[in-house]
Amino acid sequence: MSNEFPGDAATDGKGGFTRRVSRGGEGTWMKIRVAWQTRRRFRMLFYALGGGLLLAILGWFWLAHDLPDAETLLDYEPNLPTVVRGMDGEIVHRYERERRVELDFRDLPEQLLNAYVSAEDETFWSHNGIDAGGFVNAVFDYVSKLGSGERAVGGSTITQQVAKNILVGNEYSVTRKLREMILATRIEGVLPKEEIITLYLNEIPLGRRSFGVQAASLAYFDKDVDELDLHEMAYLAILPRAPEEYSRSANFEIAQARRNLVLSQMEDNGYITQAQMTDAQARPLGIVEGQRTQRSADAGYFLEEVRRQLIARFGEEAEDGENSVYAGGLWVRTSLDTELQDAARDSLRAAMLRYHGNRGWTGPLATIDAANGDLTEQLRSSYLSINYDDWRIGVVTARSGATATIGFADGDEAPLSGLPDALAVGNVIAASPSGNGWRVRTVPEVSGGFLAMQPETGRILAMQGGFDSRLGAFNRATQADRQPGSTVKPFVYATGLDHGMTPATMIPDSQYCYYQGSNLGEKCFTNFGGGRGGGEFPMRYGLEQSKNLMTVHIAMDAGMENVIQTFRDMGLEPEGIEYEPFPAFSLGAGETTVERITAAYAAMVNHGRLNPPTVIDYVQDRDGKVIWRTDQRDCTGCNMAEWDGAAMPRFGRTGRQVMDARTAFQTVHMLEGTVQRGTATRLRDLDIPMFGKTGTSTGPTNAWFVGGSPDIVAGTYLGFDTPRNMGGYVQGGNTAVPIFRQFAEETRDHWSGRPFTAPAGVRMVRIDRRTGNRVFGGWPGDEPTAAVIWEAFKPDTEPRRTQRQDDIDTMRETILAQLRRRERGPAVSTQTQTAEEPDDFAEEQGGIY
């Protein structure tokens, strides 16, 4: 008898191995063999099962072979908008195609989690990615709706929805559902439940262009998630199934019923009490109608400049790089001061409206063709709007004689009054409420730009490029090349100072003519208003009173090539434009932008150091790491582990030296006189140390003012986009200066009142401002028109004191008295002699001439 056990391995006589089977097993195997040999149906069933199993295996491999790796979710970074902050760190804007705000699990309220679990996946915390009961129900629902055109209920778990939203897409098919299930089981093996539900609540589309619960909370309730009430959380939990349907006002009853069902499920699951459920179910939905409150500064022109620079550096979309503007989740710190921005906007708008006055309607903002579809739908897609008083942008949808109707982007329509004769259907206009309807308003045709910056850094604090950026993105503060008129004169005078002149140099105020060639003949210049001048005056007077003839004399004496080089050094030339050394350029015939000339004035305040204008301080990636900063200065020793006892490290100065520091101060000092007694005296009673210069280009087509204080330098102009005559009365002093004045008045707390400081190597000397002569006997007064003033000179350039005849007679009498005393002998005491002959006589007189 064999000692082998029934299950022991044994040879089969051919060198192979067999396995003994128990007698019971032999009986079963014999039955299968008999059934296989005698029953055809048995063989067919076997083939069917085997084929099905093989197909299942092949199908699984087919479905799963190209599925993304679930481990990619460990490093998954969703597309996030770029968040922009002002100079105070407060959020002022977001660049976003979709509203997204990423939260951590700890940021999600517990009841919000419970609401979503109750609404979407009650077994979420216990299943392995697939809910068998939900899957069976989904299959039956799918089969029952085949051919009906209705979409079956998904039956997806939260994990499956993460797989769908992030990895496999939203295709409506059985194949996608199966792939989603396979991937869900893999995700459960990679991520903990907390991370899965966090991904879900950050990615789920919830309507109103919102992705994730934080963005939806802001869109529907204008609240952060931690401020939501229970009934609001339950409402957000119903949105994944049909966000567009449940967010429409026409379906609010359906939405409320569905919300109440979710609250009931929360009570069934033990998450809330019956009292909490009853109270929440009695609440209205509380949805914020229309567009949510915009948490954004009204700084469209500034923010568009920031966006343009970010796109140029980092790209626009996700495919452009990991730090793209609309996907990279950047955090951007800018130099925007929202208080200054509001003042810049209001002061420029006020000037436009003031100039427009009663000129009447100037035409539509745009025209829409009714043949291209519904007028209000076209208006909505245009994104035209306005933020001024209670004005709105609408389109004329009907007109019959003296009656008309206006339609708005939200579909509302109302009667329209105050109809201009030329108003027609399709005209896009501004309107304001009037009675039971709306009245036509006019956005001024004249426009302009305004820009304010810090002199020491070049940081732009405020920027307004027109009436409203929502009406057009063209930024007149940075993009409009305009003739600056007399605002370039300070740089002509600075050139004169660098070539041997002083603020007290006498300059002829007389007609200047030069020969331009046989074709053009002789060119003669005149002062503003056609005056030919007369006499000679100190350089300061010419700048304060904006004398054209004196300016041309200075330019030609210093050399126009040198003047143009100063313009170039100060950055006045726009890209693609090269100034020519013609005398007319000394009077502002060349073109420049508000940004460029304001930066040049800021450089003068900064002792001749020019800082490129900037709107961005630094950029951080989504993790907070600084990936780019404007200020690239190195601070050697700043990260020292321990203090070595040496002086504290200091940053170097920013910018580059483009003008002699002494020349810059001399020019600024003369421009203070423009405010005190020149063409900008409207600013004098602000009682703030200020400098500045007005400008009016030929026509006049542009009215300018540029100036400020050691704290802020600003530039502004007013003019038509297509230059044309603004009217003979228009000057920089009466049209542009009031813009700056209103800006300064509305921002008084931003002006410290500190004076302009002189650099090393400047001597302050008393002179007679009318003659330029040095004064010894008098002192400057407080009155702006005082005869004696302090003037700034470079060493050894200050004027000598002129000798009056009575001084000469006194000196002659003193010498004669000394000769007589010598002849008589020493009869006068020392004290008496000292009293009659000052020891410092020669020094006081500057020498004996």
Secondary structure, 3 states (H helix, E strand, C coil): CCCCCCCCEEECCCCCEEECCCHHHHHHHHHHHHHHHHCHHHHHHHHHHHHHHHHHHHHHHHHHCCCCCHHHHHHCCCCECEEEECCCCCEEEEECCCEECCCCHHHCCHHHHHHHHHHHCCCCCCCCCCCHHHHHHHHHHHHHCCCCCCCCCCCCCHHHHHHHHHHHCCCCCHHHHHHHHHHHHHHHHHCCHHHHHHHHHHHCECCCCEECHHHHHHHHHCCCHHHCCHHHHHHHHHCCCCHHHHCCHHHHHHHHHHHHHHHHHHHHCCCCCHHHHHHHHCCCCCCCCCCCCCCCCCCHHHHHHHHHHHHHHHCCCHHHCCCCCCCECCEEEECCCHHHHHHHHHHHHHHHHHHHCCCCCCCCCEECCHHHCCHHHHHHHHCCCCCCCCCEEEEEEEEECCEEEEEECCCCEEEEECCCCCCCCCEEEEEEEECCEEEEECCCCCEEEEEEECCCCCEEEEEECCCCHHHCCCCCCCCCCECCHHHHHHHHHHHHHHCCCCCCCEEEEECEEEECCCCCCEEEECCHHHCCEEEEEEHHHHHHCCCHHHHHHHHHHHCHHHHHHHHHHCCCCCCCCCCCCCHHHHHCCCCECHHHHHHHHHHHHCCCEECCCECEEEEECCCCCEEEECCCCCCCCCCCCCCCCCCCCCCCCCCEECCCHHHHHHHHHHHHHHHHHCCCHHHHHHCCCCEEEEEECCCCCCEEEEEECCCCEEEEEEECCCCCCCCCCCCHHHHHHHHHHHHHHCCHHHCCCCCCCCCCCCEEEEEECCCCCECCCCCCCCCCCCCEEEEEECCCCCCCCCCCHHHHHHHHHHHHHHHHHHHHCCCCCHHHHHHHCCCCHHHHHCCCC
